[in-house]
């Protein structure tokens, strides 16, 4: 009985929340509804890298040594020969972080302590000008196929599509039957292939990893979930589903996403049918996607790191980017959106919540890094590390969703989520960073996840391992579709035919890795990008970009990224011929891959809001009507009594 009463009260709260919430097109509401253990060993445990855990506010030692030479390193690089047809093919580990901006790893200037990633970066090459899609599923599709997202069938997220669009070519939201993954190609060459973590490329029998070239897999099928159990993270998907080797599976009682994805990967290695065969391991972490969650031991060091607020963090990251040579010393800073709040304008209580959530974010990154260290140590102990090449990147920039709006908070309460700062380590904590901190994390770039501004699409890339030059930094443009052809090149496999049903559109990075004076793309080779009505086209140091509403103006702009990485000075009027030529090139790209314009007034956030509200009304609407009817009946009875007394 009490459970029914509680559900009725929560349903009534939903009705009130619907009335009091901001308009459906506001970014906070839409983003909120979209992106709404055993004892863990000591963080100084199994793997003890050269770059040890230090103060979260300090750069790793090797960064300081590099800072004075990064700006000119590309011009002064030596040529290094890479043997791509070695007697023993290299192993590959592809690690994908979720919603991590370019500067979130400490190797790129971030506050979180990621010594294992730092060591891999020091032993390999860092790319400061690597780009992805602004949203997760298209990036994932391009990352494991090497093909433009529209050609793979994952041009957008199903959750963000208007009604009727999911049936259009390229917009199914799952990999089509014609596209080949890198796992399929490597498996044909004798590789053992594994996938763990977030998949988000379809969960029908024909779209799970076991149907796309992976021998073994343990994956989250959808876009996100709780990191400890099967609770979902948005109203339209209240329960998440995991799959093991193509079959839906339960989670262990001590499940924590970063821990179990690594443990499953190691278990796959131990059950290899041919231990002497090369392997390809794809690990897609939930870190640091909402709900942001981490064990308390990893959160504790960061409790006060972000207490100065987002305005200070924005400036700090800008200064670090200059010191590390990520941007020139005289480069512009990112935009400040007028609808964003100043840190001193919000209440102390809300400030404390945000500071805690940022601490959990850093802690979640450190926890992920710790388990990566366990995997690295396993590869060393098993004699596989020395012939392994790592690729480490993120799917898009920081998530600017706001999960504190009325509807989101009521739904979270129904699901047992909370914001208790004294219980950040348990399964019920729901962490998020909000749009202002997302913009600060994106600094020195503008915008964040969902937008094609640099803050939404420029992410870290580390390539490290056998035959990869150590300590190199690249500032040359490259794209997410370049990873697959690079792997195939390093494996000594032939370049796939351009006549394939879904051709690879990326380019190998091997030539650039050998000699950083050599660009990945020639001066006349551009790269197009589109997702959810935000779009961009890159050509040399120039970029045209259109950011959709609500933060964007749906207007095309021209920027010179080398001198203006913050995209603050539009050159469209200053260089009309260049602007016209690049617009024509984008139009040709859009026609070639099948870009479909969304309806007038469309926004990804607004569409997700609409679908979420419809879901809430469908599933909770009747319960919300019951208390309203009771109130109406009480009103009628009260009126009759007054009339009778009269």
ZAVEXTI-909584 format. One record per residue (C-alpha): residue in three letters; x, y negated, z negated. Coordinates in steps of 0.001 Angstrom, whole numbers, padded with zeros to 6 digits, always signed. Example, Ala and Ser with C-alpha at 12.3 -4.5 7.8 and 13.67 -1.06 7.14 Angstrom:
// residues 2
Ala+012300+004500-007800Ser+013670+001060-007140
//
This chain:
// residues 646
Unk+000000+000000+000000Unk+002767-002422-000936Unk+004509-001665+002356Unk+001349-002597+004278Unk+000964-005811+002296Unk+004628-006669+002942Unk+004147-006068+006657Unk+001043-008267+006702Unk+002927-011052+004931Unk+005838-010805+007311Unk+003468-010806+010251Unk+001829-013953+008921Unk+005310-015433+008554Unk+005881-014585+012209Unk+002755-016481+013152Unk+003888-019500+011155Unk+007390-019205+012628Unk+005977-019219+016142Unk+004157-022441+015363Unk+007078-024159+013636Unk+009885-023012+015935Unk+011465-025348+018506Unk+010338-025225+022103Unk+011063-022010+023958Unk+013731-023473+026192Unk+016029-024603+023418Unk+019377-022806+023418Unk+019291-021974+019742Unk+016112-019897+019920Unk+016863-018138+023175Unk+020422-017291+022262Unk+019336-016120+018840Unk+016948-013577+020262Unk+019413-012341+022840Unk+022514-011999+020750Unk+020762-011783+017608Unk+031702+003948+005482Unk+034415+005843+004272Unk+036955+003895+002217Unk+038937+002037+004841Unk+042680+002395+004532Unk+044883-000530+003637Unk+045493-002960+006465Unk+049201-002354+005963Unk+048718+001376+006537Unk+049620+003679+009395Unk+051082+001370+011991Unk+053684-001144+010898Unk+054491-003375+013867Unk+057332-005827+014204Unk+054853-008699+013920Unk+053525-008198+010386Unk+050449-009684+008793Unk+051122-013272+007779Unk+049256-016396+006876Unk+046077-016599+008993Unk+046832-020242+009726Unk+050346-019636+011076Unk+051345-018593+014570Unk+053233-015283+014935Unk+056974-015805+014899Unk+057468-014898+018533Unk+054955-017567+019590Unk+057032-020275+017973Unk+060122-019099+019824Unk+058244-019045+023116Unk+056424-022342+022790Unk+059205-024470+024239Unk+059632-022343+027354Unk+056112-021256+028306Unk+055348-024296+030445Unk+058220-023571+032829Unk+058348-019802+032522Unk+056387-019134+035683Unk+058853-021118+037767Unk+061955-019614+036113Unk+060862-015969+036083Unk+063192-013269+037244Unk+062059-010555+039611Unk+061510-007202+037905Unk+061061-004030+039915Unk+058124-001837+038891Unk+058187+001819+039847Unk+054619+002592+040904Unk+055346+006112+042070Unk+057142+007547+039083Unk+057497+011303+038711Unk+054951+011228+035906Unk+051936+008943+036448Unk+051370+006432+033645Unk+048547+006710+031149Unk+046131+003783+030919Unk+044318+002308+027917Unk+041706-000346+028718Unk+040539-002226+025612Unk+037594-004622+025861Unk+036725-007022+023043Unk+033210-008490+022912Unk+032647-012287+022893Unk+036271-013200+022200Unk+037570-016479+023593Unk+041025-016993+025066Unk+042579-018186+021799Unk+040981-015761+019307Unk+043887-013269+019181Unk+046797-014545+017098Unk+049062-013878+020099Unk+047134-016675+021822Unk+046982-018998+018803Unk+043988-017647+016884Unk+043580-017627+013117Unk+042802-013901+012767Unk+045750-011646+012002Unk+046092-009198+014903Unk+049647-007834+014541Unk+049079-004771+016700Unk+047759-006827+019599Unk+050597-009287+019000Unk+053142-006476+019283Unk+051617-005271+022537Unk+051654-008838+023840Unk+055290-009276+022853Unk+056181-005998+024561Unk+054307-006975+027711Unk+052782-009898+029555Unk+050157-012452+028491Unk+047825-014048+031027Unk+046486-017497+030109Unk+044404-017994+033262Unk+042363-014776+033414Unk+038638-015089+034155Unk+035492-013002+033733Unk+031744-013418+034096Unk+030078-015640+031462Unk+027910-012716+030311Unk+028764-009211+029207Unk+027243-006609+031546Unk+028442-008204+034819Unk+031956-008479+033349Unk+031896-004828+032308Unk+030726-003748+035734Unk+033516-005690+037448Unk+036128-004557+034928Unk+035670-000830+035549Unk+034882-000977+039287Unk+036983-003827+040689Unk+033927-004965+042661Unk+031824-008123+042449Unk+028986-007693+039958Unk+026250-008252+042552Unk+027604-005383+044645Unk+027599-003025+041657Unk+023938-003600+040733Unk+024732-005603+037584Unk+024425-009228+038710Unk+022649-010171+035490Unk+021309-008709+032253Unk+017823-007144+032420Unk+016946-009078+029257Unk+017632-012339+031083Unk+015762-011654+034331Unk+012333-013091+035184Unk+009570-010594+035896Unk+009974-008882+039262Unk+013669-009624+039727Unk+014953-006351+038316Unk+013761-004547+041457Unk+015779-006760+043789Unk+019071-005544+045299Unk+021993-006104+042968Unk+019832-006984+039959Unk+018871-003583+038522Unk+021101-004136+035506Unk+022794-000748+035922Unk+025544+000621+038136Unk+024189+001723+041493Unk+024826+005149+042995Unk+027337+003914+045576Unk+029846+002146+043340Unk+032933+004018+042113Unk+034436+003391+038701Unk+038154+003483+038032Unk+037469+006634+035996Unk+036074+008351+039091Unk+039137+007378+041109Unk+041649+008371+038424Unk+039851+011625+037649Unk+040169+012595+041313Unk+043922+012031+040921Unk+044144+014441+037976Unk+043563+012107+035024Unk+041670+012993+031849Unk+039121+010199+031308Unk+037422+008945+028122Unk+035013+006155+027201Unk+034057+004915+023742Unk+032162+001845+022552Unk+029617-000466+024117Unk+028590+000620+027628Unk+025671-001654+028648Unk+025681-000464+032262Unk+022565+001690+032156Unk+021570+004644+030016Unk+019701+006916+032406Unk+021203+010295+033283Unk+022752+008848+036437Unk+024279+005816+034718Unk+025903+007081+031545Unk+029705+007497+031517Unk+029611+011251+032120Unk+027923+010519+035473Unk+030472+007809+036303Unk+033742+009729+036126Unk+034356+010100+032378Unk+035125+013567+031000Unk+034137+012636+027458Unk+032305+009668+025981Unk+030804+008259+022794Unk+028997+005047+023610Unk+026400+002492+022557Unk+023993+002353+025467Unk+022636-001166+025082Unk+023872-004712+024645Unk+024540-004669+020915Unk+023679-003206+017528Unk+024460-003060+013854Unk+028037-001892+013264Unk+027084+000550+010496Unk+023773+002101+011564Unk+021182+002280+014352Unk+019407-001006+013662Unk+019162-003304+016646Unk+020110-006948+016656Unk+017199-008584+018534Unk+013403-008178+018263Unk+012915-006656+021707Unk+015345-003843+020813Unk+014863-003022+017133Unk+016674+000309+017381Unk+019948+001055+019156Unk+020898+004303+020860Unk+024270+006047+021020Unk+025253+008822+023422Unk+027922+011510+023262Unk+028860+013139+026565Unk+025556+012064+028103Unk+023270+013186+025259Unk+021704+010923+022660Unk+023373+011451+019302Unk+023081+010514+015637Unk+025673+008436+013824Unk+027746+009766+010927Unk+026877+008395+007501Unk+030214+006605+007175Unk+029995+004998+010629Unk+031718+001685+011304Unk+031946+000835+014985Unk+035643-000062+015323Unk+036715+002878+013158Unk+034583+005492+014861Unk+035344+004418+018419Unk+039041+004947+017723Unk+038445+008207+015845Unk+036374+009542+018745Unk+039055+008542+021233Unk+041703+010392+019226Unk+039393+013419+018965Unk+039033+013440+022752Unk+042808+013539+023063Unk+043044+016451+020661Unk+040513+018438+022702Unk+042160+017792+026077Unk+041871+020663+028515Unk+045284+019765+029945Unk+047495+017908+027428Unk+050140+017361+030100Unk+047751+015468+032383Unk+047786+011649+032418Unk+044818+009987+030743Unk+042607+006925+031099Unk+041015+005695+027873Unk+038359+002954+027948Unk+037566+001483+024517Unk+034895-001240+024416Unk+034558-002589+020883Unk+031421-004179+019439Unk+033711-006678+017729Unk+032973-009607+017636Unk+029400-009461+019005Unk+026504-010321+016690Unk+025715-009147+014111Unk+029257-009992+013055Unk+030176-007498+010331Unk+033397-006343+008686Unk+034529-004605+005499Unk+035193-007074+002689Unk+038921-006240+002474Unk+039403-007689+005956Unk+037206-010736+005314Unk+038768-011861+002034Unk+041917-013543+003471Unk+039796-015905+005598Unk+037287-017143+003014Unk+038608-020726+003095Unk+040342-020837+006484Unk+037418-022529+008253Unk+036184-024724+005394Unk+037177-027941+007206Unk+034473-027252+009791Unk+034137-027052+013540Unk+035337-030578+014356Unk+038724-029859+012760Unk+038983-026381+014323Unk+038297-027824+017762Unk+041252-030208+017383Unk+043513-027513+015905Unk+042974-025146+018815Unk+043594-027932+021296Unk+046947-028676+019655Unk+047885-024980+019551Unk+047023-024588+023236Unk+049462-027365+024081Unk+052171-025957+021809Unk+051901-022526+023426Unk+051917-023829+026988Unk+048370-022645+027657Unk+047574-026181+028829Unk+049894-029087+029708Unk+050862-031496+026938Unk+048768-034270+028507Unk+045743-032093+029334Unk+042225-033203+028508Unk+040192-031783+025653Unk+036821-030079+025989Unk+033444-031804+026080Unk+031332-032514+023015Unk+027644-031947+023700Unk+025398-034689+022288Unk+022888-032192+020889Unk+025544-030616+018653Unk+025683-031517+014970Unk+028626-033107+013205Unk+030056-031001+010402Unk+029361-033640+007753Unk+025734-033929+008904Unk+024699-030468+007696Unk+024005-029436+004106Unk+026688-027929+001844Unk+024657-024696+001728Unk+024638-024404+005505Unk+028325-025312+005662Unk+029071-022474+003243Unk+027095-020021+005394Unk+028995-020988+008532Unk+032374-020823+006762Unk+031523-017321+005536Unk+030405-016192+008988Unk+033627-017477+010515Unk+035584-015579+007848Unk+033685-012420+008771Unk+034454-013072+012442Unk+038186-013249+011749Unk+037916-010221+009479Unk+036126-008236+012170Unk+038933-009015+014616Unk+041535-007940+012067Unk+039630-004714+011347Unk+039505-003962+015077Unk+043238-004636+015329Unk+043914-002312+012398Unk+042183+000596+014142Unk+043947-000204+017398Unk+047107+000230+015334Unk+045931+003691+014274Unk+045473+004623+017917Unk+048888+003262+018895Unk+050459+005265+016071Unk+048681+008418+017241Unk+050010+007920+020767Unk+053513+007467+019358Unk+053259+010546+017151Unk+051987+012635+020069Unk+054697+011410+022432Unk+052278+009639+024785Unk+052951+005987+023965Unk+056109+005440+026003Unk+054330+006308+029261Unk+051173+004312+028517Unk+050106+000949+029945Unk+047603-001150+027991Unk+045130-003655+029431Unk+043402-005743+026729Unk+040796-008417+027432Unk+037347-009784+026515Unk+034076-009775+028453Unk+033308-013509+028078Unk+033791-016503+025810Unk+032465-017035+022261Unk+028758-016578+021598Unk+026958-019852+020898Unk+023642-018334+019820Unk+021946-019691+016692Unk+020374-016960+014584Unk+019016-019292+011930Unk+015812-020306+013704Unk+012499-019289+012143Unk+011536-016307+014297Unk+015009-014790+014213Unk+015245-015115+010435Unk+011852-013490+009855Unk+012708-010581+012150Unk+016093-010130+010479Unk+014377-009983+007095Unk+012002-007320+008373Unk+015025-005287+009477Unk+016729-005620+006106Unk+019376-008119+007192Unk+020633-010837+004849Unk+023104-013730+004468Unk+024359-012994+000953Unk+028019-014179+000867Unk+028726-011705-001939Unk+027682-008758+000227Unk+029467-009461+003507Unk+030898-005941+003590Unk+027621-004047+003660Unk+025481-002900+006565Unk+022814-005544+006047Unk+024936-008643+006542Unk+024039-010546+009720Unk+026889-012810+010778Unk+026814-015374+013577Unk+028815-018523+014264Unk+026358-020898+015981Unk+026907-023166+018994Unk+029188-025722+017323Unk+031725-023188+016074Unk+031519-021365+019425Unk+032456-024614+021166Unk+035325-025109+018705Unk+036602-021583+019339Unk+036443-022302+023092Unk+038640-025382+022695Unk+040475-026722+024666Unk+037880-025561+027206Unk+034243-026610+027659Unk+031093-024504+027239Unk+030971-020909+025974Unk+029193-017610+026671Unk+026362-017844+029273Unk+028059-020739+031111Unk+030680-020793+033878Unk+032610-023617+032249Unk+036117-022454+031320Unk+035082-021772+027718Unk+032617-019165+028932Unk+034798-017399+031485Unk+038488-017819+030571Unk+039492-014934+028307Unk+042744-013333+027121Unk+044498-010609+029094Unk+047445-008581+027842Unk+049201-006047+030074Unk+051773-004041+028158Unk+053657-000780+028434Unk+055957+001239+030598Unk+057701-000807+033318Unk+055883-004026+032317Unk+058339-006909+031660Unk+058458-007940+028014Unk+057694-011384+026636Unk+056311-012827+029877Unk+053518-015385+030111Unk+051484-016122+033233Unk+049494-019278+033929Unk+048389-018118+037390Unk+044679-017632+038148Unk+043451-014045+038165Unk+040057-012399+037847Unk+038393-009469+036109Unk+038080-007501+039375Unk+041892-007448+039602Unk+042293-004907+036783Unk+041184-001806+038725Unk+043382-002373+041811Unk+046286-003082+039434Unk+045789+000270+037698Unk+045564+002109+040998Unk+048708+000352+042189Unk+050612+001243+039009Unk+049420+004847+039326Unk+050874+004996+042841Unk+047463+005649+044386Unk+046520+004343+047839Unk+044461+001180+048160Unk+040792+002164+048655Unk+039329+001410+052059Unk+037456-001842+052527Unk+034871+000226+054424Unk+033597+001877+051241Unk+029902+001376+050489Unk+030898-000870+047576Unk+034425-002120+048286Unk+036900-003300+045686Unk+036990-007098+045851Unk+039856-007727+043412Unk+043603-007799+044043Unk+046510-006020+042390Unk+048505-007997+039820Unk+051612-005868+040336Unk+053312-008293+042721Unk+052815-011126+040238Unk+053996-008988+037323Unk+057155-008183+039275Unk+057782-011828+040109Unk+055730-014495+038383Unk+056579-016955+041151Unk+054275-014921+043397Unk+050596-015918+042981Unk+047854-013315+042857Unk+045733-015243+045358Unk+047077-017197+048317Unk+046274-020901+048678Unk+043427-020145+051070Unk+041968-017229+049040Unk+039112-018226+046762Unk+037078-016309+044193Unk+033345-016764+043676Unk+031367-016126+040510Unk+027664-016278+039637Unk+025511-015145+036723Unk+022120-016365+035498Unk+022133-019413+037798Unk+025514-020624+036545Unk+028202-020377+039199Unk+031766-021267+040121Unk+034287-021008+042932Unk+038048-021028+042300Unk+040614-022060+044914Unk+044189-022697+043823Unk+044163-025149+040923Unk+040674-026374+041831Unk+037254-025217+040746Unk+033710-026148+041622Unk+031216-025267+038931Unk+027496-025440+038222Unk+026290-024844+034667Unk+022631-024033+034183Unk+020320-025586+031597Unk+019992-026182+028694Unk+023590-027381+028174Unk+024405-027731+031862Unk+022887-030106+034401Unk+022508-027625+037324Unk+024732-029943+039395Unk+027933-028924+041170Unk+031167-030574+039993Unk+034784-030420+041175Unk+037672-030154+038707Unk+041442-029853+038939Unk+042026-027267+036225Unk+045771-027684+035946Unk+045488-031283+034747Unk+041906-031157+033482Unk+041292-027724+031895Unk+038578-029250+029705Unk+036565-030093+032857Unk+035951-033703+031887Unk+036789-035587+035114Unk+034619-034758+038124Unk+036555-035256+041385Unk+033672-034578+043802Unk+033408-038222+044871Unk+037172-038712+044806Unk+037831-035692+047065Unk+034650-035270+049142Unk+036238-033151+051878Unk+037650-030642+049412Unk+034334-030542+047584Unk+032427-029937+050819Unk+034809-027178+051931Unk+034637-025391+048584Unk+030840-025633+048536Unk+030760-024015+051974Unk+033082-021280+050720Unk+030821-020625+047731Unk+027737-020476+049952Unk+029474-017884+052130Unk+030401-015874+049035Unk+026850-016028+047673Unk+025391-014823+050966Unk+027983-012065+051285Unk+027360-010503+047855Unk+023622-011211+047683Unk+023219-013924+045056Unk+019533-014578+044349Unk+018509-017959+042963Unk+016329-017858+039875Unk+012984-019741+039805Unk+012811-023484+039175Unk+013185-024244+035477Unk+014844-020911+034723Unk+017284-020580+031862Unk+018720-017371+030485Unk+017944-018486+026943Unk+014388-019461+027794Unk+013732-016171+029563Unk+014977-014125+026646Unk+012877-016237+024299Unk+009760-015614+026375Unk+010341-011867+026446Unk+011104-011753+022749Unk+007976-013701+021825Unk+005886-011400+024019Unk+007438-008391+022301Unk+006695-009837+018863Unk+003084-010619+019755Unk+002592-007160+021251Unk+004002-005270+018277Unk+003205-007585+015370Unk+000383-009738+016719Unk-002482-007563+015392Unk-000970-007648+011905Unk-000672-011424+012103Unk-004352-011681+013073Unk-005567-009734+010024Unk-004508-012311+007400Unk-005757-015091+009649Unk-009191-013404+009896Unk-009248-012927+006117Unk-008488-016601+005605Unk-011277-017474+008021Unk-013752-015233+006142Unk-012752-016770+002819Unk-013373-020186+004312Unk-016830-019152+005502Unk-017733-017694+002076Unk-016485-020815+000313Unk-018578-023025+002592Unk-021707-020891+002016Unk-021265-021104-001761Unk-021014-024888-001551Unk-024112-024999+000626Unk-025990-022732-001827Unk-025075-024985-004771Unk-026236-028001-002843
//
